[in-house]
Amino acid sequence: MQKYDIVVVGGGPGGTLAAKTAAEKGMKVLVIERGREIGDKIVSGAIVLPKMFRDFPFTRTMNLPRARIPRTGYFGFFKPPPSLEVAYYSIVSMDPDSQEYPTQCVYMKEFVGFLADAAKEAGAEFRMATLVSDVLRKNGKITGVITDKGDEIQSDIVIAADGVLSLIARKAGLRKKWDPWGVVNIASLTFSAPEDKIDEEGIGGGVYSIMGLGANYHCVFKDGFHIGGFGFPACTLGRRVQARRGVTAEYLKFLEPPLIQAMLKRLEAKPVEFSMHPLTWFDEMPKEIYTDGLMLVGDAAGLPEPFLASGIYEAMYSGRLAAEVAAEAVEKGDTSKGFLKKYYDVLEVSPVGQQFVGGKQIRAMFDLVLTHPDGRKLVDLMRSISMFLFWGWAGTIAPASVTLPLMITTLLDKVPVLAKVAGLYLPVAAPSFSEPLSRLTNELVAGVMRSAMTKGGV
Amino acid sequence: MEINLTLADKKKLMTVEKASKDWLKVNTDLCTGCGNCAIVCEMNLFSIRGGKASISKDYREWCYECGACYLVCEPDAIEFNYPPGGEGVVFVYG
């Protein structure tokens, strides 16, 4: 019988951060990954934001060979099919040199490879090409895992970082499966393109997302790019089976508008890989994410946030936190559900959990854009919030840090949720940079909050 | 630029280590033949025959392991596990 302090199931961003953290705390850690290599089972198209560099200092030195720092941002909304006209479109040039830690578009294989190397360096062991098929139990408590090769591995704590379909969550009885009304299935194409063509695109190259009713996004690497999308508007699997339509046909519609076609042509783009992957896009943070001897992290815990549905930072944050709680539990000899509740409690008030407050209304904004009389202003606002998330608070974005709260104030009477958006998203981004402007913005945001309270908007 | 994404196109754009054993099945006792799985499977791996869902024989070669079929199955008739370790879909540009 093999015995570890902590077994981590899954070698993605959540699992690797859990392993690194626990190993640094002196724990004996094993990561079990079903792919032959790190990243085999992860779809590309990741955009890592300044807040990751802010909260995970070790990532500031990462130098991924095929990552790209975007210099041009596109933000647009399409009208629903069949029109597919571009309802709103803007380009923002960025000067990443003015950023301390600018946003990067990364291949997950390279990025998670970097995180896994950090975990190995800290002393974590990895077992590859191994599927965990069940959990071990003793007196109702989870005490380890069983692999598909029949190995029984004991551990004081299991951290399940095994993705959105988490087999461990099911085997542990935490849930049967996610509600399909909260899950989107993303179709994506990865294209290869000559590096110099991408460099020429826009100002110094780089494209960011065309968000919008279709929640379509672009992610540009050094030698290619990725376009992902999941349909009109923000179409969950629940909506799909109700309307009886699949995603591929709608995805193809995204590629039809002239501006996309022109971009594909300019870049001499060649499709190299198609993929499908599910993503939770919940408006509330799931509660059933721990039990005796077990914690779920990242996508397994349903943590992608309700605005952009981004989940990498959330996986890393929850993975690290779970490992900290696990190490404390092992040292104290108490791995009960009662003790592990600490993981949930701290996560709930962390930047990850706080993003879910007001999540229902944040999600509703996507539907309001084309129907609300102030839809255009909402688009401006969502664009500004995205810009902050993507590029922080410095450089050419800085003036917007003053206008943004004013925009919110103007819209507050009609869309009260904005007070929550302001209160939740902006301070999350703000501490990245210790600039006078970010402090000023925080004060303005606080002013918006106060004004919202007096009007009964919150 | 013409991009069609027919089934044949998708097959050209994916890499799979064919699983050495079955890992996905429909429990026909529970299946109501509602067809939800067939709607969401972008690789057309499901068909409804005689009021029951059936999985294509070659699903081990063409499945993305996205689990959409399993998520939308109301009577929980789809048993979705995973291919054995080291097998199944590989995202080369992951």
Contacts between the chains, C-beta under 8 A, distances in Angstrom:
chain1	res1	chain2	res2	distance
A	34	B	82	6.2
A	34	B	85	4.8
A	34	B	86	7.3
A	35	B	86	7.2
A	35	B	90	7.4
A	36	B	17	7.9
A	36	B	86	4.6
A	36	B	90	7.6
A	39	B	91	7.2
A	39	B	94	4.6
A	40	B	90	4.9
A	40	B	91	6.5
A	40	B	94	6.6
A	41	B	65	7.5
A	41	B	88	7.9
A	41	B	89	7.2
A	41	B	90	7.8
A	41	B	91	6.8
A	41	B	94	7.4
A	42	B	91	6.3
A	42	B	94	4.8
A	43	B	91	5.5
A	43	B	94	6.0
A	44	B	91	6.8
A	44	B	93	5.2
A	44	B	94	5.3
A	107	B	93	6.8
A	107	B	94	6.8
A	108	B	91	7.9
A	108	B	94	5.2
A	109	B	91	7.5
A	109	B	93	7.8
A	109	B	94	4.6
A	128	B	85	7.7
A	128	B	86	7.3
A	129	B	85	4.4
A	129	B	86	3.1
A	130	B	85	4.1
A	130	B	86	7.7
A	131	B	82	5.5
A	131	B	83	7.6
A	131	B	84	5.8
A	131	B	85	4.2
A	133	B	81	7.4
A	147	B	85	7.3
A	148	B	84	5.1
A	148	B	85	5.7
A	149	B	85	7.4
A	164	B	67	7.6
A	165	B	67	4.3
A	165	B	70	7.3
A	165	B	71	7.9
A	165	B	80	7.0
A	167	B	81	6.9
A	167	B	82	6.6
A	176	B	76	6.8
A	177	B	70	6.5
A	177	B	71	5.7
A	177	B	76	8.0
A	178	B	71	6.4
A	180	B	71	4.8
A	180	B	72	4.9
A	183	B	71	5.8
A	185	B	40	6.5
A	185	B	42	7.8
A	185	B	66	6.0
A	185	B	68	4.8
A	187	B	42	6.7
A	189	B	3	7.4
A	189	B	5	7.8
A	189	B	13	7.5
A	190	B	93	4.3
A	224	B	93	7.3
A	226	B	93	7.8
A	237	B	40	6.0
A	237	B	68	5.9
A	237	B	71	5.6
A	237	B	72	5.3
A	238	B	72	7.7
A	240	B	39	6.4
A	240	B	40	5.9
A	240	B	72	7.6
A	241	B	36	4.5
A	241	B	39	5.5
A	241	B	40	6.6
A	241	B	72	5.0
A	244	B	39	5.5
A	245	B	39	7.1
A	246	B	39	6.0
A	246	B	40	6.4
A	246	B	41	7.9
A	246	B	42	5.9
A	247	B	40	7.8
A	247	B	42	6.2
A	248	B	5	5.4
A	248	B	10	8.0
A	248	B	42	5.3
A	251	B	5	7.3
A	252	B	3	6.7
A	252	B	4	7.4
A	252	B	5	5.9
A	255	B	1	7.8
A	255	B	3	5.6
A	261	B	1	6.0
A	264	B	1	4.5
A	265	B	1	5.8
A	269	B	1	7.1
A	271	B	3	6.4
A	271	B	13	6.0
A	272	B	13	6.9
A	272	B	92	7.9
A	272	B	93	5.9
A	273	B	13	5.3
A	273	B	14	6.9
A	273	B	15	7.7
A	273	B	91	6.8
A	273	B	92	6.1
A	273	B	93	4.4
A	274	B	5	6.6
A	274	B	9	7.5
A	274	B	10	5.0
A	274	B	13	4.0
A	274	B	14	6.2
A	275	B	14	7.3
A	275	B	64	6.2
A	275	B	91	6.1
A	276	B	42	5.3
A	276	B	43	8.0
A	276	B	64	4.4
A	276	B	66	4.3
A	276	B	68	7.2
A	277	B	64	7.3
A	277	B	66	5.6
A	278	B	66	5.4
A	278	B	67	5.9
A	278	B	68	6.1
A	278	B	71	6.7
